[in-house]
Amino acid sequence: MKQVDYVEMAEKCAREADRMPPGQERDELLKKVKLFESYGKIDGWISSPGLQPPR
């Protein structure tokens, strides 16, 4: 997956969570939002052109 995919999935989960009443299911979606955002950041770091292989 690409960074953009993770961002889109986080936004989708956030929209779903906004429509739900407070509860366990909503909390799980909000956890997924944070995970997808983190995955997107990590993917951005990994695919950065500034990274060099170890010497």
PDB file of N, H, CA, C and O in Angstrom:
ATOM      1  N   MET A   1       0.840  -1.186   0.000  1.00  0.00           N
ATOM      2  CA  MET A   1       0.000   0.000   0.000  1.00  0.00           C
ATOM      3  C   MET A   1       0.885   1.249   0.000  1.00  0.00           C
ATOM      4  O   MET A   1       2.027   1.228   0.459  1.00  0.00           O
ATOM      5  N   LYS A   2       0.334   2.308  -0.516  1.00  0.00           N
ATOM      6  H   LYS A   2      -0.594   2.326  -0.888  1.00  0.00           H
ATOM      7  CA  LYS A   2       1.057   3.567  -0.555  1.00  0.00           C
ATOM      8  C   LYS A   2       0.549   4.496   0.540  1.00  0.00           C
ATOM      9  O   LYS A   2      -0.502   4.261   1.135  1.00  0.00           O
ATOM     10  N   GLN A   3       1.305   5.542   0.792  1.00  0.00           N
ATOM     11  H   GLN A   3       2.159   5.733   0.309  1.00  0.00           H
ATOM     12  CA  GLN A   3       0.938   6.510   1.833  1.00  0.00           C
ATOM     13  C   GLN A   3      -0.458   7.070   1.580  1.00  0.00           C
ATOM     14  O   GLN A   3      -1.228   7.258   2.522  1.00  0.00           O
ATOM     15  N   VAL A   4      -0.786   7.332   0.341  1.00  0.00           N
ATOM     16  H   VAL A   4      -0.160   7.179  -0.425  1.00  0.00           H
ATOM     17  CA  VAL A   4      -2.091   7.885  -0.010  1.00  0.00           C
ATOM     18  C   VAL A   4      -3.208   6.920   0.374  1.00  0.00           C
ATOM     19  O   VAL A   4      -4.269   7.344   0.833  1.00  0.00           O
ATOM     20  N   ASP A   5      -2.971   5.632   0.186  1.00  0.00           N
ATOM     21  H   ASP A   5      -2.109   5.288  -0.187  1.00  0.00           H
ATOM     22  CA  ASP A   5      -3.970   4.622   0.544  1.00  0.00           C
ATOM     23  C   ASP A   5      -4.262   4.636   2.037  1.00  0.00           C
ATOM     24  O   ASP A   5      -5.417   4.543   2.453  1.00  0.00           O
ATOM     25  N   TYR A   6      -3.218   4.753   2.835  1.00  0.00           N
ATOM     26  H   TYR A   6      -2.280   4.828   2.497  1.00  0.00           H
ATOM     27  CA  TYR A   6      -3.410   4.788   4.284  1.00  0.00           C
ATOM     28  C   TYR A   6      -4.190   6.028   4.711  1.00  0.00           C
ATOM     29  O   TYR A   6      -5.041   5.963   5.597  1.00  0.00           O
ATOM     30  N   VAL A   7      -3.892   7.149   4.075  1.00  0.00           N
ATOM     31  H   VAL A   7      -3.201   7.202   3.354  1.00  0.00           H
ATOM     32  CA  VAL A   7      -4.602   8.391   4.396  1.00  0.00           C
ATOM     33  C   VAL A   7      -6.079   8.254   4.039  1.00  0.00           C
ATOM     34  O   VAL A   7      -6.950   8.665   4.806  1.00  0.00           O
ATOM     35  N   GLU A   8      -6.352   7.682   2.884  1.00  0.00           N
ATOM     36  H   GLU A   8      -5.644   7.348   2.261  1.00  0.00           H
ATOM     37  CA  GLU A   8      -7.748   7.492   2.467  1.00  0.00           C
ATOM     38  C   GLU A   8      -8.494   6.556   3.415  1.00  0.00           C
ATOM     39  O   GLU A   8      -9.654   6.801   3.747  1.00  0.00           O
ATOM     40  N   MET A   9      -7.834   5.489   3.847  1.00  0.00           N
ATOM     41  H   MET A   9      -6.892   5.290   3.577  1.00  0.00           H
ATOM     42  CA  MET A   9      -8.478   4.560   4.768  1.00  0.00           C
ATOM     43  C   MET A   9      -8.730   5.220   6.124  1.00  0.00           C
ATOM     44  O   MET A   9      -9.764   4.981   6.748  1.00  0.00           O
ATOM     45  N   ALA A  10      -7.794   6.044   6.578  1.00  0.00           N
ATOM     46  H   ALA A  10      -6.954   6.238   6.071  1.00  0.00           H
ATOM     47  CA  ALA A  10      -7.980   6.759   7.843  1.00  0.00           C
ATOM     48  C   ALA A  10      -9.167   7.711   7.735  1.00  0.00           C
ATOM     49  O   ALA A  10      -9.979   7.799   8.656  1.00  0.00           O
ATOM     50  N   GLU A  11      -9.268   8.422   6.615  1.00  0.00           N
ATOM     51  H   GLU A  11      -8.608   8.350   5.867  1.00  0.00           H
ATOM     52  CA  GLU A  11     -10.389   9.348   6.423  1.00  0.00           C
ATOM     53  C   GLU A  11     -11.716   8.608   6.366  1.00  0.00           C
ATOM     54  O   GLU A  11     -12.714   9.072   6.918  1.00  0.00           O
ATOM     55  N   LYS A  12     -11.731   7.454   5.699  1.00  0.00           N
ATOM     56  H   LYS A  12     -10.921   7.077   5.251  1.00  0.00           H
ATOM     57  CA  LYS A  12     -12.955   6.660   5.603  1.00  0.00           C
ATOM     58  C   LYS A  12     -13.402   6.195   6.993  1.00  0.00           C
ATOM     59  O   LYS A  12     -14.576   6.311   7.344  1.00  0.00           O
ATOM     60  N   CYS A  13     -12.473   5.677   7.765  1.00  0.00           N
ATOM     61  H   CYS A  13     -11.520   5.583   7.479  1.00  0.00           H
ATOM     62  CA  CYS A  13     -12.814   5.223   9.123  1.00  0.00           C
ATOM     63  C   CYS A  13     -13.276   6.388   9.997  1.00  0.00           C
ATOM     64  O   CYS A  13     -14.191   6.231  10.806  1.00  0.00           O
ATOM     65  N   ALA A  14     -12.651   7.549   9.839  1.00  0.00           N
ATOM     66  H   ALA A  14     -11.908   7.676   9.182  1.00  0.00           H
ATOM     67  CA  ALA A  14     -13.042   8.720  10.625  1.00  0.00           C
ATOM     68  C   ALA A  14     -14.462   9.154  10.282  1.00  0.00           C
ATOM     69  O   ALA A  14     -15.236   9.512  11.170  1.00  0.00           O
ATOM     70  N   ARG A  15     -14.807   9.124   8.991  1.00  0.00           N
ATOM     71  H   ARG A  15     -14.178   8.833   8.270  1.00  0.00           H
ATOM     72  CA  ARG A  15     -16.170   9.482   8.588  1.00  0.00           C
ATOM     73  C   ARG A  15     -17.185   8.505   9.168  1.00  0.00           C
ATOM     74  O   ARG A  15     -18.246   8.904   9.647  1.00  0.00           O
ATOM     75  N   GLU A  16     -16.841   7.210   9.117  1.00  0.00           N
ATOM     76  H   GLU A  16     -15.979   6.886   8.728  1.00  0.00           H
ATOM     77  CA  GLU A  16     -17.740   6.201   9.684  1.00  0.00           C
ATOM     78  C   GLU A  16     -17.916   6.406  11.188  1.00  0.00           C
ATOM     79  O   GLU A  16     -19.029   6.319  11.708  1.00  0.00           O
ATOM     80  N   ALA A  17     -16.825   6.676  11.871  1.00  0.00           N
ATOM     81  H   ALA A  17     -15.921   6.747  11.448  1.00  0.00           H
ATOM     82  CA  ALA A  17     -16.880   6.867  13.325  1.00  0.00           C
ATOM     83  C   ALA A  17     -17.715   8.094  13.682  1.00  0.00           C
ATOM     84  O   ALA A  17     -18.416   8.097  14.694  1.00  0.00           O
ATOM     85  N   ASP A  18     -17.640   9.129  12.860  1.00  0.00           N
ATOM     86  H   ASP A  18     -17.070   9.127  12.038  1.00  0.00           H
ATOM     87  CA  ASP A  18     -18.416  10.348  13.123  1.00  0.00           C
ATOM     88  C   ASP A  18     -19.922  10.088  13.070  1.00  0.00           C
ATOM     89  O   ASP A  18     -20.694  10.776  13.738  1.00  0.00           O
ATOM     90  N   ARG A  19     -20.337   9.105  12.283  1.00  0.00           N
ATOM     91  H   ARG A  19     -19.710   8.546  11.740  1.00  0.00           H
ATOM     92  CA  ARG A  19     -21.767   8.804  12.147  1.00  0.00           C
ATOM     93  C   ARG A  19     -22.275   7.845  13.218  1.00  0.00           C
ATOM     94  O   ARG A  19     -23.480   7.622  13.332  1.00  0.00           O
ATOM     95  N   MET A  20     -21.365   7.281  13.998  1.00  0.00           N
ATOM     96  H   MET A  20     -20.386   7.462  13.905  1.00  0.00           H
ATOM     97  CA  MET A  20     -21.762   6.278  14.984  1.00  0.00           C
ATOM     98  C   MET A  20     -21.955   6.904  16.366  1.00  0.00           C
ATOM     99  O   MET A  20     -21.331   7.912  16.699  1.00  0.00           O
ATOM    100  N   PRO A  21     -22.830   6.288  17.161  1.00  0.00           N
ATOM    101  CA  PRO A  21     -22.962   6.746  18.544  1.00  0.00           C
ATOM    102  C   PRO A  21     -21.745   6.282  19.355  1.00  0.00           C
ATOM    103  O   PRO A  21     -21.068   5.332  18.963  1.00  0.00           O
ATOM    104  N   PRO A  22     -21.469   6.939  20.468  1.00  0.00           N
ATOM    105  CA  PRO A  22     -20.342   6.508  21.307  1.00  0.00           C
ATOM    106  C   PRO A  22     -20.502   5.043  21.708  1.00  0.00           C
ATOM    107  O   PRO A  22     -21.607   4.575  21.983  1.00  0.00           O
ATOM    108  N   GLY A  23     -19.397   4.345  21.734  1.00  0.00           N
ATOM    109  H   GLY A  23     -18.499   4.725  21.510  1.00  0.00           H
ATOM    110  CA  GLY A  23     -19.428   2.938  22.107  1.00  0.00           C
ATOM    111  C   GLY A  23     -18.166   2.224  21.659  1.00  0.00           C
ATOM    112  O   GLY A  23     -17.249   2.835  21.109  1.00  0.00           O
ATOM    113  N   GLN A  24     -18.132   0.929  21.901  1.00  0.00           N
ATOM    114  H   GLN A  24     -18.877   0.433  22.348  1.00  0.00           H
ATOM    115  CA  GLN A  24     -16.951   0.128  21.612  1.00  0.00           C
ATOM    116  C   GLN A  24     -16.638   0.083  20.112  1.00  0.00           C
ATOM    117  O   GLN A  24     -15.475   0.181  19.718  1.00  0.00           O
ATOM    118  N   GLU A  25     -17.656  -0.061  19.289  1.00  0.00           N
ATOM    119  H   GLU A  25     -18.600  -0.141  19.609  1.00  0.00           H
ATOM    120  CA  GLU A  25     -17.434  -0.147  17.845  1.00  0.00           C
ATOM    121  C   GLU A  25     -16.822   1.151  17.308  1.00  0.00           C
ATOM    122  O   GLU A  25     -15.924   1.120  16.467  1.00  0.00           O
ATOM    123  N   ARG A  26     -17.315   2.283  17.801  1.00  0.00           N
ATOM    124  H   ARG A  26     -18.044   2.308  18.484  1.00  0.00           H
ATOM    125  CA  ARG A  26     -16.771   3.591  17.388  1.00  0.00           C
ATOM    126  C   ARG A  26     -15.327   3.742  17.868  1.00  0.00           C
ATOM    127  O   ARG A  26     -14.471   4.242  17.138  1.00  0.00           O
ATOM    128  N   ASP A  27     -15.068   3.306  19.098  1.00  0.00           N
ATOM    129  H   ASP A  27     -15.763   2.900  19.690  1.00  0.00           H
ATOM    130  CA  ASP A  27     -13.708   3.383  19.629  1.00  0.00           C
ATOM    131  C   ASP A  27     -12.735   2.561  18.795  1.00  0.00           C
ATOM    132  O   ASP A  27     -11.599   2.979  18.569  1.00  0.00           O
ATOM    133  N   GLU A  28     -13.180   1.390  18.336  1.00  0.00           N
ATOM    134  H   GLU A  28     -14.103   1.051  18.519  1.00  0.00           H
ATOM    135  CA  GLU A  28     -12.329   0.554  17.491  1.00  0.00           C
ATOM    136  C   GLU A  28     -12.012   1.250  16.169  1.00  0.00           C
ATOM    137  O   GLU A  28     -10.885   1.173  15.680  1.00  0.00           O
ATOM    138  N   LEU A  29     -12.992   1.919  15.599  1.00  0.00           N
ATOM    139  H   LEU A  29     -13.907   1.981  15.996  1.00  0.00           H
ATOM    140  CA  LEU A  29     -12.746   2.655  14.351  1.00  0.00           C
ATOM    141  C   LEU A  29     -11.763   3.796  14.581  1.00  0.00           C
ATOM    142  O   LEU A  29     -10.900   4.048  13.740  1.00  0.00           O
ATOM    143  N   LEU A  30     -11.884   4.477  15.695  1.00  0.00           N
ATOM    144  H   LEU A  30     -12.585   4.272  16.378  1.00  0.00           H
ATOM    145  CA  LEU A  30     -10.962   5.575  15.989  1.00  0.00           C
ATOM    146  C   LEU A  30      -9.537   5.052  16.198  1.00  0.00           C
ATOM    147  O   LEU A  30      -8.574   5.739  15.860  1.00  0.00           O
ATOM    148  N   LYS A  31      -9.398   3.856  16.746  1.00  0.00           N
ATOM    149  H   LYS A  31     -10.181   3.297  17.021  1.00  0.00           H
ATOM    150  CA  LYS A  31      -8.075   3.245  16.871  1.00  0.00           C
ATOM    151  C   LYS A  31      -7.497   2.947  15.492  1.00  0.00           C
ATOM    152  O   LYS A  31      -6.304   3.135  15.254  1.00  0.00           O
ATOM    153  N   LYS A  32      -8.354   2.481  14.586  1.00  0.00           N
ATOM    154  H   LYS A  32      -9.323   2.329  14.778  1.00  0.00           H
ATOM    155  CA  LYS A  32      -7.908   2.207  13.218  1.00  0.00           C
ATOM    156  C   LYS A  32      -7.448   3.489  12.532  1.00  0.00           C
ATOM    157  O   LYS A  32      -6.475   3.485  11.778  1.00  0.00           O
ATOM    158  N   VAL A  33      -8.160   4.593  12.801  1.00  0.00           N
ATOM    159  H   VAL A  33      -8.950   4.597  13.414  1.00  0.00           H
ATOM    160  CA  VAL A  33      -7.762   5.881  12.220  1.00  0.00           C
ATOM    161  C   VAL A  33      -6.330   6.205  12.632  1.00  0.00           C
ATOM    162  O   VAL A  33      -5.509   6.573  11.792  1.00  0.00           O
ATOM    163  N   LYS A  34      -6.030   6.070  13.911  1.00  0.00           N
ATOM    164  H   LYS A  34      -6.697   5.770  14.593  1.00  0.00           H
ATOM    165  CA  LYS A  34      -4.684   6.382  14.395  1.00  0.00           C
ATOM    166  C   LYS A  34      -3.646   5.447  13.789  1.00  0.00           C
ATOM    167  O   LYS A  34      -2.549   5.878  13.433  1.00  0.00           O
ATOM    168  N   LEU A  35      -3.993   4.156  13.671  1.00  0.00           N
ATOM    169  H   LEU A  35      -4.884   3.806  13.961  1.00  0.00           H
ATOM    170  CA  LEU A  35      -3.065   3.201  13.069  1.00  0.00           C
ATOM    171  C   LEU A  35      -2.782   3.534  11.610  1.00  0.00           C
ATOM    172  O   LEU A  35      -1.627   3.556  11.187  1.00  0.00           O
ATOM    173  N   PHE A  36      -3.838   3.792  10.841  1.00  0.00           N
ATOM    174  H   PHE A  36      -4.776   3.774  11.184  1.00  0.00           H
ATOM    175  CA  PHE A  36      -3.642   4.117   9.426  1.00  0.00           C
ATOM    176  C   PHE A  36      -2.829   5.399   9.253  1.00  0.00           C
ATOM    177  O   PHE A  36      -2.007   5.494   8.342  1.00  0.00           O
ATOM    178  N   GLU A  37      -3.055   6.379  10.121  1.00  0.00           N
ATOM    179  H   GLU A  37      -3.723   6.301  10.861  1.00  0.00           H
ATOM    180  CA  GLU A  37      -2.261   7.609  10.047  1.00  0.00           C
ATOM    181  C   GLU A  37      -0.794   7.312  10.329  1.00  0.00           C
ATOM    182  O   GLU A  37       0.094   7.833   9.654  1.00  0.00           O
ATOM    183  N   SER A  38      -0.547   6.481  11.318  1.00  0.00           N
ATOM    184  H   SER A  38      -1.268   6.057  11.866  1.00  0.00           H
ATOM    185  CA  SER A  38       0.834   6.098  11.646  1.00  0.00           C
ATOM    186  C   SER A  38       1.478   5.323  10.505  1.00  0.00           C
ATOM    187  O   SER A  38       2.628   5.578  10.148  1.00  0.00           O
ATOM    188  N   TYR A  39       0.732   4.367   9.926  1.00  0.00           N
ATOM    189  H   TYR A  39      -0.202   4.160  10.215  1.00  0.00           H
ATOM    190  CA  TYR A  39       1.253   3.603   8.800  1.00  0.00           C
ATOM    191  C   TYR A  39       1.616   4.525   7.640  1.00  0.00           C
ATOM    192  O   TYR A  39       2.638   4.334   6.981  1.00  0.00           O
ATOM    193  N   GLY A  40       0.773   5.521   7.399  1.00  0.00           N
ATOM    194  H   GLY A  40      -0.057   5.676   7.935  1.00  0.00           H
ATOM    195  CA  GLY A  40       1.041   6.460   6.318  1.00  0.00           C
ATOM    196  C   GLY A  40       2.314   7.245   6.544  1.00  0.00           C
ATOM    197  O   GLY A  40       3.092   7.458   5.614  1.00  0.00           O
ATOM    198  N   LYS A  41       2.533   7.678   7.783  1.00  0.00           N
ATOM    199  H   LYS A  41       1.902   7.504   8.539  1.00  0.00           H
ATOM    200  CA  LYS A  41       3.758   8.421   8.104  1.00  0.00           C
ATOM    201  C   LYS A  41       4.987   7.532   7.941  1.00  0.00           C
ATOM    202  O   LYS A  41       5.995   7.949   7.371  1.00  0.00           O
ATOM    203  N   ILE A  42       4.894   6.306   8.447  1.00  0.00           N
ATOM    204  H   ILE A  42       4.075   5.967   8.910  1.00  0.00           H
ATOM    205  CA  ILE A  42       6.023   5.383   8.346  1.00  0.00           C
ATOM    206  C   ILE A  42       6.328   5.073   6.881  1.00  0.00           C
ATOM    207  O   ILE A  42       7.491   5.039   6.478  1.00  0.00           O
ATOM    208  N   ASP A  43       5.285   4.850   6.094  1.00  0.00           N
ATOM    209  H   ASP A  43       4.341   4.878   6.422  1.00  0.00           H
ATOM    210  CA  ASP A  43       5.487   4.577   4.673  1.00  0.00           C
ATOM    211  C   ASP A  43       6.164   5.760   3.991  1.00  0.00           C
ATOM    212  O   ASP A  43       7.020   5.574   3.126  1.00  0.00           O
ATOM    213  N   GLY A  44       5.781   6.975   4.377  1.00  0.00           N
ATOM    214  H   GLY A  44       5.086   7.125   5.079  1.00  0.00           H
ATOM    215  CA  GLY A  44       6.417   8.159   3.823  1.00  0.00           C
ATOM    216  C   GLY A  44       7.898   8.223   4.162  1.00  0.00           C
ATOM    217  O   GLY A  44       8.717   8.588   3.318  1.00  0.00           O
ATOM    218  N   TRP A  45       8.240   7.872   5.387  1.00  0.00           N
ATOM    219  H   TRP A  45       7.574   7.576   6.072  1.00  0.00           H
ATOM    220  CA  TRP A  45       9.651   7.875   5.792  1.00  0.00           C
ATOM    221  C   TRP A  45      10.442   6.824   5.027  1.00  0.00           C
ATOM    222  O   TRP A  45      11.555   7.075   4.564  1.00  0.00           O
ATOM    223  N   ILE A  46       9.841   5.636   4.903  1.00  0.00           N
ATOM    224  H   ILE A  46       8.937   5.433   5.279  1.00  0.00           H
ATOM    225  CA  ILE A  46      10.543   4.532   4.243  1.00  0.00           C
ATOM    226  C   ILE A  46      10.773   4.830   2.762  1.00  0.00           C
ATOM    227  O   ILE A  46      11.831   4.515   2.216  1.00  0.00           O
ATOM    228  N   SER A  47       9.792   5.431   2.126  1.00  0.00           N
ATOM    229  H   SER A  47       8.933   5.687   2.569  1.00  0.00           H
ATOM    230  CA  SER A  47       9.917   5.689   0.690  1.00  0.00           C
ATOM    231  C   SER A  47      10.584   7.025   0.381  1.00  0.00           C
ATOM    232  O   SER A  47      10.627   7.445  -0.776  1.00  0.00           O
ATOM    233  N   SER A  48      11.092   7.680   1.388  1.00  0.00           N
ATOM    234  H   SER A  48      11.057   7.339   2.327  1.00  0.00           H
ATOM    235  CA  SER A  48      11.767   8.960   1.196  1.00  0.00           C
ATOM    236  C   SER A  48      13.002   8.780   0.307  1.00  0.00           C
ATOM    237  O   SER A  48      13.788   7.853   0.502  1.00  0.00           O
ATOM    238  N   PRO A  49      13.162   9.680  -0.673  1.00  0.00           N
ATOM    239  CA  PRO A  49      14.323   9.557  -1.547  1.00  0.00           C
ATOM    240  C   PRO A  49      15.625   9.903  -0.835  1.00  0.00           C
ATOM    241  O   PRO A  49      16.703   9.625  -1.359  1.00  0.00           O
ATOM    242  N   GLY A  50      15.545  10.499   0.339  1.00  0.00           N
ATOM    243  H   GLY A  50      14.668  10.725   0.764  1.00  0.00           H
ATOM    244  CA  GLY A  50      16.746  10.885   1.073  1.00  0.00           C
ATOM    245  C   GLY A  50      17.392   9.733   1.816  1.00  0.00           C
ATOM    246  O   GLY A  50      18.510   9.876   2.311  1.00  0.00           O
ATOM    247  N   LEU A  51      16.719   8.594   1.908  1.00  0.00           N
ATOM    248  H   LEU A  51      15.811   8.478   1.506  1.00  0.00           H
ATOM    249  CA  LEU A  51      17.292   7.467   2.624  1.00  0.00           C
ATOM    250  C   LEU A  51      18.396   6.825   1.803  1.00  0.00           C
ATOM    251  O   LEU A  51      18.298   6.724   0.580  1.00  0.00           O
ATOM    252  N   GLN A  52      19.443   6.395   2.484  1.00  0.00           N
ATOM    253  H   GLN A  52      19.523   6.477   3.477  1.00  0.00           H
ATOM    254  CA  GLN A  52      20.552   5.722   1.831  1.00  0.00           C
ATOM    255  C   GLN A  52      20.742   4.358   2.483  1.00  0.00           C
ATOM    256  O   GLN A  52      20.507   4.213   3.683  1.00  0.00           O
ATOM    257  N   PRO A  53      21.163   3.357   1.714  1.00  0.00           N
ATOM    258  CA  PRO A  53      21.409   2.057   2.321  1.00  0.00           C
ATOM    259  C   PRO A  53      22.612   2.132   3.291  1.00  0.00           C
ATOM    260  O   PRO A  53      23.487   2.983   3.132  1.00  0.00           O
ATOM    261  N   PRO A  54      22.642   1.251   4.273  1.00  0.00           N
ATOM    262  CA  PRO A  54      23.783   1.255   5.217  1.00  0.00           C
ATOM    263  C   PRO A  54      25.088   0.938   4.491  1.00  0.00           C
ATOM    264  O   PRO A  54      25.117   0.218   3.492  1.00  0.00           O
ATOM    265  N   ARG A  55      26.154   1.499   5.029  1.00  0.00           N
ATOM    266  H   ARG A  55      26.131   2.083   5.840  1.00  0.00           H
ATOM    267  CA  ARG A  55      27.486   1.275   4.422  1.00  0.00           C
ATOM    268  C   ARG A  55      28.323   0.408   5.323  1.00  0.00           C
ATOM    269  O   ARG A  55      29.470   0.104   4.995  1.00  0.00           O
TER     270      ARG A  55
END
